[in-house]
Amino acid sequence: MKISRISAFQVDLPLREGSYCWSGGKSVDVFDSTVVRVETDEGLVGHGEVCPLGPSYLPAYGSGARTGIGELAPHLLGADPTQLACLNDTMDRALKGHPYVKSAIDIACWDLLGQHCGQPVCHLLGGRYGEDFTLYRAISQEAPDAMASRVATYREEGYRRFQLKVGGDPEIDIERIGAVAALLQPGDKLIADANTGWLPHEAARVVRAVRDIDVYIEQPCLSYDECLSIRRRTDHPFVLDESIDGIDMLLRGHADCAMDIVNLKISKLGGLTKTALARDICQQMGIAMTLEDSWGGDIVTAAIAHLAHSTRPEFLFTATDFNSYVTVDLARGAPQRNAGRLAATTAPGLGVQPYDEVLGKPLVEIS
């Protein structure tokens, strides 16, 4: 089997709740998603998706993904898409860095491999554990009482893990954490995610003020070293996200006892191939994980579902169902939230088929 054509499509994904806000006053109301289609000489077609959380969150942005895909695609024509290690090596030699550009291509080739083998991607990533897995709900940054009021609604939808967007004024963030924590019920878990938004002195104030609250602290500061300094000041369970952008940082974090949980984002690491490697290392080192991506629709959610469903349950802290946050359906067959939980499809590949009328005409087409 050989790759005969690679196409990239742009799709806007408006947010159901109007806007999504996090640290530093950053917000997005429409997400710029890129869907990749990889066609083969045997007639099989695979799909992937990459959707940066705007241009100011990570070093990634929507039009950059499409430009990079146009740069990479000529190097991949004629390659066997089922040889994932070889394919990733080709991409890394053709384009240094820019892992998010490679992510959707890698996901599409896993989709092709699953179809070729007649197996769902989760089987190829290690097997299916259980019937489904737990999800978290992100609570967009607002006034403390407004954020607290969303907990009951999300709990009615089945969520029991709540990721509170903080990283603003420390005094208001302390109020946010306290207001939401007061509404938690037995079995609920609360994560205060600063998304790098605090300076070290601010983070130190917050962790001291909430020391009697059962809360996870996530990525309080911009740099790894700053986060590590806060980790050493608190006994709260600690999560790293933005700092972990490759295997080297994952190993460094483990050696420094810098985190109890790590967030692995598929596009930040460069696709399912490299994220599955990081996942397997975490399982060997005893580190729990949130498995997700920066953002996305049905195809990203399907990729997350297959990765999460093939992860040992004791190491899967939680995962994300991004397609429930947005108003546009990209593909039939995508996994859907049920009582705060999600399951990967049992169909071959990712199990999704994009709607051509939603994709429209490709912005990139290389054959």
N, C-alpha and C positions, 0 to 999 in steps of 0.2 A: 504494500500500500504506500502511495506517495501523495504528498500535498500538491494539489493542482491549483488552488486559488485561496487567497485569504482576503476577507472583506471586513470592514469596520463600519458600524452604524452608530449614530448618535441619537439618544433618547433622553428627553427631559422627564424627571421623576419628581413631581410636586409632592410636598409633604402633607399628609392628612391633617395635621394639627396646625398648619400654616407656616411655622418656622421652627428651626432647631437651633438652640443657642447654647454656647459653651463658653469657656474662659476667655478673658481678654475682649469681651464684647463681640466675638465672632458669631456669625449666624448664617444659615442657609435656608432658603425656602423652596428652591427647585434644584435638584441634584442632576448634574451633568454626567450621564452614564454612557459608556461605550460597550457595545455588544460586538464580539468578534465571531465571524463564521469561518471555519476552516473546512474546505472541501477537498475530497480525495479523488484519485483516478478510479477508485472502485465504487464510487457513488455514495459513500458514507459522508455525512456532514456533522461536524461537531460545533458546539457553541460555548463561548465564555463571556465574561462580563467583568469590567473594572469601573469603579465609580468612586473617585476621590471625594473626600468630605470638603469640597471647595478647594481653592488654591492656597489657603493660608493655614491649613492644619498640618499636613506633612509635605515634603518636597514632591508633590504630585498635583496634576491638574488635568481636567478633562481633555482639552484640545492637545495637551502634551502627550496623552496616551495615544491619541489617534495619529499624531505626527510620528511618534516613536514606532507604532505598529507599521506605518508606511515605510519606515527605515528598515525595520527588521524583516518584513515579509519576503522581499526578494531573496534573502539568504536562506529561507526555509522552503522555498519551492523545490519539489523533488525529494524532500526529506521524508522519512517514515515517521508519522505522527505517533505511532505506538511505542517508539523507542524514546521514552521521556527523558532519560539522563542525557542521551546524545543530543536531543533537541534542545535541552536547556544549556548544554555546553556550547552549541552553535549560537544560541541567542547571546550568551555571555561573551563570546568572542566577537560577535558582530556589533554589540552595543554594550559598552562598559557602564555598569550601574543601572539606574532607572528600572528597578525591579517591578514597579507597578505597570510599566509598559509591557512587560513579558507575562504578566499574570493571566490576562484573559486568553492569550494564546495557549499557555500551559493548561488552563482549565478546559479549553476547547479540545485539546488533544487527549486529556483524560476522558472526556465525553466520547471521543472517537474510540479510544481503547476499550472502554466499557461496551460500546455497541459492537465492536469487532469481536469481543470475547463473549458477548451475550450476558454480561454481568453488570449489576449496578456498581458505580464507582466505589461505594463504601466497601464492597467485597474485595476489590482490588487494593484498597488502602489498609486492609487488615481484617475485615469482617464486620458483621453487624452485631452490636451489643444491645440487647434488650429491644423493647418495642418502640421507645422514643427517648427523648432527653429533655432536660429542663432549659428554659429560656430566661433571660433577664429583660427588663424594660428600662430603657434610658429615660430619665426625667429631665427634660430641657430646662435650662437655667431661667428661673423667674424669681419673683419675690418668695420668701419662705412659705407664707401661707398658701400661695398658689401652687407651689411644688408639692406641699403636703396634701392639698386637696386632690391631686391626681392619683395618690396611692390607692384610694378606695376603688376608683374606676379601673385601674390596672389590675388590682387584685380580683375584681369581678371577671376580668378577662383571663384569669388563671395564673398571672405572674405572681411569683413569691420572692423574686430577687429584683432589687431596685437599684439602678445605678444613677446616683444623684449627681448632676452636673454642678460642680462648685468651681473653685479657682478664681473667685472674684475678691471682693472686700472680705477680709478674714472675719470681721464681726458679723457680717451678714451670712457668710458661709457657716459660721458656728450656729446661727439661728436656723439656717436651712437644715443642717444635720439634726439638730435637736427637734425641730418641728416634725420632720419625717419619722425620726426614730420613735417619737411618742405614739405614732400610729401603727407601729409594727406589731404583728401577731406572732405567736410561736411558729417557728418554721420559716419565717421571713428572713431575708438577708439584705443588708444595706451596704452599698459601696459608695463612698464619697470620691468621685473622680474629678480631680482638679485639672486634668489635661494640660499639665505643665504650667498652670496659671499662677502659682504662688512663688514668691521669692522665699529663700530658706527661712528668714525670720518670721514671715507670715505663716508658712507651713508649721513652724515650731509652735506658734501661738495656737493654731487650730488643733493640732494633735494634743496639746496640753489641755485645752479647754474641753475636748470631747473624750478625755481619757476614760470616763465612766460609761460611755456609750458603746454598745456592741456594733462597731462599724469597721469596714475594711477601708484602708487609705490607698488610693490609686494615683500613681504618677503625680506627686505633688508639685515637683519642680521641673525645670527645663532639662537640666543635665543629669546624667547618671550619677555623678559624684554628689550633686546636691540632694538627689533622692536618697542616696545611700546615707547621707548625714542625717536625714530625717528618719529613715528606717532605724537608725541606731539610737534615736531619741524616744521611740515609742514601742509599746508592746502590742499595738494594733496589728492584725494581719495586714500584710503589705502586698500591693499589686504593682507590677511594672508593665507599661504598655509602650509608649512612644520611644523609650530608650532601647527597647529590644528590637533591633532592626536586622539581626543576622545571628548565625550560630555562634560567632565569636562573642557577642554581647550576652547571649544566653548562657554560655559557659562561664563568662566572667561574673555574671550575676549570681550564678550558682556557687561559684568559688567564694564570693564575698558574702554569701547568705543575704543577698540584697532583696529577695522577694519570697513570698510564700506562694504566690500565684502570678502567672504571666499571661498577658493578652497576646495571642498570636493572630495577626491580621494577614490574610492570604496575600493581598496585593503588596503589602509592605515587605513581605519576604520574597515575592516574585512568583507566586503561584502555588498550586497544590503540591507539586513535587517537593519544593523546599520547605513548605509549611508542614507537610507530613513528616519530613526528616526532623524538624524542630520538635514536633509533637512527640515523636518516638524517643528523642533524647530526653525530653521532659519526663516521659513515663519512666525511663530508666533512672533518672535522677530524683524522682519522687516529687516533682513540681506539678501542682494542679494548674489547669488552664481554662481561660475563656477563649473559645474559638469563634472567630468572626472575620470581618473585613472593615475597611474604612466606611463604606456604605454600599448600596446596590439595590437591585430589584430581584426578580424571580430567579435569575440564573446565578447570581452571587449567593442568594439564599439556598439554592439547591447545592451549590458547592460546599457551603458551610455545613449543611445538613449531612452530606456524605462524609465529610471529615469528622464531624462530631459523633456521628453514629458509629464510626469505626474506632473511636477512642475508648479506652477502658474507663468505665463509669466512675471509678474512684478518683480518676485524675481529671475528669471533665467537670469543672466548676459550673460553667454555664456556656451558652451560645446565643446567637442572635437571629431573629427572623425579620430582616430588613424589609421584606416585601409587604409586611403588615403596616409599615410606617408610611408607605407611599400610595398614591392614588392610581398609578398606571400598572396594569397587568402586562408583563412582557411576554409571558410564555404559558402555554397549557402544560399541565402536569407538574407544576411547581409545588413544593411542599407548603402546607398551610398550617398555621398555629391551631392547636386544639387544647384548650384549657391550660395555656401557658407552657405547652410542650410542643415538640416538633419531631417529625420522623422523615428520614430519607426515603425516596421512592425505591420500589423493588424492580423498576423497569431498567433495561440496560442503559449504561452510560449515566448521565445526569438525570435522565428521565424527563427532560423538558423539551418542548418544541416552540420556538419563538413565533409570535404572530407577525407575519410579513407586513401587515397593514400598520403595525405599531413601529416596526423598524424603519420602514420607508426605503429610500434609496441609499446605497452605501456611500460614505464620504471617502473611503479608501477601498480600492479594489486592485489587487495585485495577482496576476496570473501569468 
